Amino acid sequence: MTVFGEGLRIDLPVDEIPKYWYNIVPDLPEPCPPPLDPKTMKPAGLDSLWFFPKSLIEQEISQERYIEIPDEVRETYVRMARPTPLIRAKRLEEYLGTPAEIYYKYEGISPVGSHKGNTAIAQAYYNKIDGVERLVTETGAGQWGTALSLACAMFDMRCTVFMTRASHDQKPYRRVLMELYGSEVYASPSNVTEFGRKILSETPNHPGSLGVAISEAIETVKNDPKSKYSLGSVTNFVLLHQTIIGQEAIKQLELVDRKPDYVIGCVGGGSNYAGLAYPFLKEKLAGKLDAEFISVEPEAVPSFTRGVYAYDYGDTAGMTPLFPMYTVGHNFVTPPIHAGGLRYHGKAYSMSILVKNSLIRPVAVKQREVFDAAKLFSRIEGIVPAPESAHALLQAIKIAKNSKEKEVILFNMSGHGLLDLGGYAEYLSGRIINCDAVSINYDSIPMKIS
Ligand SMILES: Cc1ncc(COP(=O)(O)O)c(C=O)c1O
């Protein structure tokens, strides 16, 4: 007997929200090199991470494989619509005429519209118990700023967001949402920091970049002892917090007796993809899963596919330590693609090691084909993907089209695109460009790692 709707949407009960985050660091095929102090070029001490609170620095360097999720955080995850559903894109399979099964984890169901709440909640919680009163951050597309704004509201903290000017002007409703949650929002470069004023005096129409906005956020924290900095991607602790995505997906696929042959995600700094992929990679490293892992980035910001593995700054002004990562250089001028969350110059340290060791295969795609895939998905499955997430969708479609057998393709739909309609309007009017002819100044990258 067939059961109505069986296997189309796989939900978990609320009490199945994972109790632990999975830390991949002890399972990496080689140790992650330490950050360097740019003045001495020696390993930076923990005080170089002064802009984070103590409890998150402990997580950053932890070698524990599992870290318990506090009850307050799990409870707030329920408000963020966790556990999120795993959905089978059956109409898409039929449209493509593929024998493959396509599943996606839908993080866009969260009130903040993306996976970013998973770490925002955790970071607000730990900062609060460490006595911090205000969090300061940067945001590109606005997804991260929105998530942190709500998280701060939930834990009664103040929040200041530097939003890259290009996104700020393209996505006015993101700003409204952040302000609605109680944050103060500045278009970056702004005139409220010394670094912002310097950039504006040199280039009055500067479109902003994540690197510049990070520098402004860190400068703000430096001048206010009650504030700390909060980051939405790249670091070990952010990726750690996201691993609830993959842990839930493993249980959900078990409910329909499936294991993935492909695990796919888009990569800005790496957090949503790590969140989905790392719990599955743990199975692969233990010899229990034979899947291929594919990360997807824009050709306009090709850190994995054309960048180098090097020590580089996290920000443009060079205020952070040097981090070991794949990078296109902290001075890279990011083309104005609509996937604002994929415009960062560097990639997560742990993911860089996995790519270097061929455990993750990186691919790069063009903006126009990303929007083609997103349009198809909107019409066929009904969900408008965030332009970032549509990179993963496109790769899933490419694989499904070539499938000759019943393979299982899993990808992360990291967010919805309902506040990205400006980009969609440009696409529908035929004005969207590919932005793929980027030049990388390899000489500006401080120190290559062999
Ligand atoms: C919906 C969405 N997906 C993906 C990303 C990329 O970031 P990450 O690689 O950290 O997941 C962003 C970043 O803002 C985002 O908003």
The ligand as an SDF file (V2000), in Angstrom:
LIG
                    3D

 16 16  0  0  0  0  0  0  0  0999 V2000
   21.5570   31.7830    1.7440 C   0  0  0  0  0  0  0  0  0  0  0  0
   23.0480   31.7510    1.8250 C   0  0  0  0  0  0  0  0  0  0  0  0
   23.6960   30.6670    1.3900 N   0  0  0  0  0  0  0  0  0  0  0  0
   25.0380   30.5870    1.4380 C   0  0  0  0  0  0  0  0  0  0  0  0
   25.7990   31.6250    1.9050 C   0  0  0  0  0  0  0  0  0  0  0  0
   27.2800   31.5000    1.8820 C   0  0  0  0  0  0  0  0  0  0  0  0
   27.8900   31.4600    3.1290 O   0  0  0  0  0  0  0  0  0  0  0  0
   28.4680   30.1300    3.7160 P   0  0  0  0  0  0  0  0  0  0  0  0
   29.4480   29.5740    2.7090 O   0  0  0  0  0  0  0  0  0  0  0  0
   29.1260   30.5060    4.9760 O   0  0  0  0  0  0  0  0  0  0  0  0
   27.3380   29.2100    3.9290 O   0  0  0  0  0  0  0  0  0  0  0  0
   25.1680   32.7870    2.3840 C   0  0  0  0  0  0  0  0  0  0  0  0
   25.9540   33.9040    2.9350 C   0  0  0  0  0  0  0  0  0  0  0  0
   25.4950   34.9500    3.2470 O   0  0  0  0  0  0  0  0  0  0  0  0
   23.7620   32.8470    2.3400 C   0  0  0  0  0  0  0  0  0  0  0  0
   23.1130   33.9280    2.7690 O   0  0  0  0  0  0  0  0  0  0  0  0
  1  2  1  0
  2  3  1  0
  2 15  2  0
  3  4  2  0
  4  5  1  0
  5  6  1  0
  5 12  2  0
  6  7  1  0
  7  8  1  0
  8  9  2  0
  8 10  1  0
  8 11  1  0
 12 13  1  0
 12 15  1  0
 13 14  2  0
 15 16  1  0
M  END
$$$$
